[in-house]
Amino acid sequence: MATDLRNFWQKLQSGVEIAVAGNNPETLLGVRDAFLRYFHDGHDKIVPVSVVAQAVEPPPIGLPVSDEETLGLAKSYVREMEERLGELYHFYLAAEGGIQALEVDGSLRYFIRNWAVVRTPLGEAWGSSGSVQLPDRLIAGLDSAQIPFAIPGTRRGGGMIRGLTGGLETRRKAVSTSTLHAISSLFYGVLESRPIR
């Protein structure tokens, strides 16, 4: 493992290459932002970061309706890219949005968030963004099968988080946060960030 990590880190010295599922510009920029922040700000390593869009099977219509479904979809994209591309990239990453229902005070509340799954030769890690509650008035009268289709925002229009926050939060930020959490978890105890000043 120590040799693998040393070889992996040496490869990263010339640049970080990430294969990302899909071609949404906000997703690609969010992934790039997270890697730049992690390596440049967290480790004072100035390395180029290259994010390459990879064609994947289009996601099903509507949003996944649990964290498990969202992570399962993202993991399937990562596995498919890794099988198809082998060791061509340092990282394989998929970021997907989904809905999670939680029972609070006897009633269901629905939340949306973004999940990122990242794989390297060193392992796999997951991270999520913050959650935004779906307003009750938006989903009143809908059953659980209809809720995934009632979310404001479209993939082209900035996504569900932008739609729910009036543009104050974006898909790019959500993807960046979930990606940063995933790579921080992946490298925790292996590559330590600089101490907080």
C-alpha positions as CSV (number, residue, x, y, z in Angstrom):
1,M,0.0,0.0,0.0
2,A,2.8,2.5,0.9
3,T,4.4,1.8,-2.5
4,D,1.1,2.2,-4.3
5,L,0.5,5.5,-2.5
6,R,4.0,6.8,-3.3
7,N,3.6,5.9,-7.0
8,F,0.1,7.4,-7.1
9,W,1.3,10.6,-5.5
10,Q,4.3,10.8,-7.9
11,K,1.9,10.5,-10.8
12,L,-0.1,13.4,-9.4
13,Q,2.9,15.7,-9.3
14,S,2.6,16.4,-13.0
15,G,-1.1,17.0,-12.9
16,V,-4.4,15.6,-11.7
17,E,-6.7,14.0,-14.3
18,I,-10.3,13.3,-13.5
19,A,-12.8,11.4,-15.6
20,V,-16.3,12.8,-14.8
21,A,-19.6,11.1,-15.7
22,G,-21.6,13.4,-18.0
23,N,-21.0,16.6,-19.7
24,N,-22.9,19.2,-17.7
25,P,-20.6,22.3,-17.4
26,E,-21.6,23.2,-13.9
27,T,-20.8,19.6,-12.8
28,L,-17.4,19.7,-14.5
29,L,-16.5,23.1,-13.0
30,G,-17.7,22.0,-9.6
31,V,-15.4,19.0,-9.7
32,R,-12.5,21.1,-10.9
33,D,-13.1,23.7,-8.1
34,A,-13.0,21.0,-5.4
35,F,-9.7,19.4,-6.7
36,L,-8.1,22.8,-7.0
37,R,-9.2,23.7,-3.5
38,Y,-8.0,20.4,-2.0
39,F,-4.6,20.3,-3.7
40,H,-3.8,24.0,-4.0
41,D,-5.3,25.4,-0.8
42,G,-5.2,22.4,1.4
43,H,-1.7,21.1,0.4
44,D,0.0,24.1,-1.2
45,K,0.6,21.8,-4.3
46,I,0.3,23.8,-7.5
47,V,-0.6,21.1,-10.0
48,P,-2.7,21.3,-13.1
49,V,-6.2,19.9,-12.8
50,S,-7.8,18.4,-15.9
51,V,-11.4,17.4,-15.8
52,V,-12.6,15.3,-18.8
53,A,-16.3,14.7,-19.5
54,Q,-17.2,11.1,-20.2
55,A,-20.3,10.0,-22.0
56,V,-22.5,7.8,-19.8
57,E,-26.0,6.3,-20.1
58,P,-28.5,9.1,-19.5
59,P,-30.0,9.1,-16.0
60,P,-33.5,7.9,-15.6
61,I,-36.3,10.5,-15.8
62,G,-37.0,12.0,-12.4
63,L,-34.7,12.1,-9.4
64,P,-33.6,9.1,-7.4
65,V,-35.8,8.9,-4.3
66,S,-33.3,7.9,-1.6
67,D,-29.6,8.4,-0.8
68,E,-29.1,4.7,-1.6
69,E,-30.5,5.1,-5.1
70,T,-28.5,8.3,-5.7
71,L,-25.3,6.7,-4.6
72,G,-26.1,3.5,-6.5
73,L,-26.5,5.5,-9.8
74,A,-23.3,7.4,-9.2
75,K,-21.4,4.2,-8.3
76,S,-22.7,2.5,-11.5
77,Y,-21.3,5.4,-13.6
78,V,-17.9,5.3,-11.8
79,R,-17.6,1.5,-12.3
80,E,-18.6,1.8,-16.0
81,M,-16.0,4.5,-16.6
82,E,-13.3,2.6,-14.7
83,E,-14.0,-0.7,-16.6
84,R,-14.0,1.1,-19.9
85,L,-11.0,3.4,-19.4
86,G,-8.8,1.3,-17.1
87,E,-5.9,3.2,-15.5
88,L,-6.1,6.1,-18.0
89,Y,-7.2,8.6,-15.3
90,H,-6.1,9.2,-11.7
91,F,-9.7,9.7,-10.5
92,Y,-13.1,8.5,-11.7
93,L,-16.0,10.6,-10.4
94,A,-19.8,10.9,-10.7
95,A,-22.0,13.5,-9.0
96,E,-25.7,13.0,-8.8
97,G,-28.6,14.8,-7.1
98,G,-31.4,13.0,-5.3
99,I,-34.2,13.2,-2.8
100,Q,-34.2,11.7,0.7
101,A,-37.4,11.3,2.8
102,L,-37.1,11.6,6.6
103,E,-39.8,11.1,9.1
104,V,-39.8,14.1,11.4
105,D,-42.5,14.5,14.1
106,G,-44.7,11.9,12.5
107,S,-44.7,13.4,9.0
108,L,-42.4,12.9,6.0
109,R,-40.1,15.7,5.0
110,Y,-38.2,15.6,1.7
111,F,-34.7,16.9,1.2
112,I,-32.5,17.2,-1.9
113,R,-28.8,17.0,-2.0
114,N,-25.9,16.1,-4.2
115,W,-23.7,13.1,-3.8
116,A,-20.3,12.5,-5.3
117,V,-18.6,9.1,-5.6
118,V,-14.8,9.1,-6.4
119,R,-12.6,6.1,-7.1
120,T,-8.9,5.8,-7.5
121,P,-6.5,2.8,-7.3
122,L,-6.4,3.5,-3.6
123,G,-10.1,3.1,-3.0
124,E,-13.5,4.7,-3.1
125,A,-15.1,7.5,-1.1
126,W,-18.4,9.3,-1.0
127,G,-19.3,12.8,-0.1
128,S,-22.5,14.9,-0.1
129,S,-23.4,18.6,-0.2
130,G,-25.8,20.2,2.2
131,S,-29.5,19.5,2.0
132,V,-32.4,21.7,1.1
133,Q,-35.9,20.9,2.3
134,L,-38.6,20.7,-0.4
135,P,-41.3,23.2,0.7
136,D,-44.5,21.5,1.8
137,R,-46.5,23.7,-0.5
138,L,-44.5,22.4,-3.5
139,I,-45.3,18.8,-2.8
140,A,-48.7,19.0,-1.1
141,G,-51.1,16.4,-2.5
142,L,-48.4,14.5,-4.3
143,D,-47.6,10.9,-3.6
144,S,-44.0,9.7,-3.3
145,A,-43.9,8.6,-7.0
146,Q,-44.8,12.1,-8.2
147,I,-42.4,14.1,-6.0
148,P,-39.3,13.4,-8.1
149,F,-41.0,15.2,-11.0
150,A,-42.1,18.2,-9.0
151,I,-38.8,19.8,-8.3
152,P,-38.2,23.2,-9.7
153,G,-35.2,23.6,-12.0
154,T,-33.9,21.5,-14.8
155,R,-30.4,20.1,-15.6
156,R,-30.0,22.9,-18.2
157,G,-31.5,25.6,-16.0
158,G,-29.0,25.2,-13.2
159,G,-30.6,22.3,-11.4
160,M,-32.9,21.8,-8.4
161,I,-30.7,23.5,-5.8
162,R,-30.5,26.7,-7.9
163,G,-34.3,26.5,-8.4
164,L,-35.1,26.1,-4.7
165,T,-32.6,28.8,-3.5
166,G,-33.5,31.3,-6.1
167,G,-30.0,31.1,-7.5
168,L,-28.2,31.7,-4.2
169,E,-26.8,28.2,-4.3
170,T,-25.8,26.5,-7.5
171,R,-25.2,23.0,-8.8
172,R,-21.6,23.9,-9.2
173,K,-21.3,24.8,-5.5
174,A,-23.1,21.6,-4.5
175,V,-21.0,19.4,-6.7
176,S,-17.8,21.2,-5.4
177,T,-18.8,20.6,-1.8
178,S,-19.7,16.9,-2.3
179,T,-16.6,16.3,-4.3
180,L,-14.4,18.0,-1.7
181,H,-16.0,15.9,1.0
182,A,-15.4,12.7,-0.9
183,I,-11.7,13.4,-1.7
184,S,-11.1,14.6,1.8
185,S,-12.5,11.3,3.1
186,L,-10.4,9.4,0.6
187,F,-7.2,11.0,1.6
188,Y,-7.9,11.5,5.3
189,G,-4.8,10.3,7.3
190,V,-2.9,9.7,4.1
191,L,-2.4,13.3,2.8
192,E,-2.9,15.8,5.6
193,S,-3.9,19.3,4.9
194,R,-1.8,22.2,6.2
195,P,-2.7,23.3,9.8
196,I,-5.3,25.9,10.1
197,R,-3.6,29.3,10.6
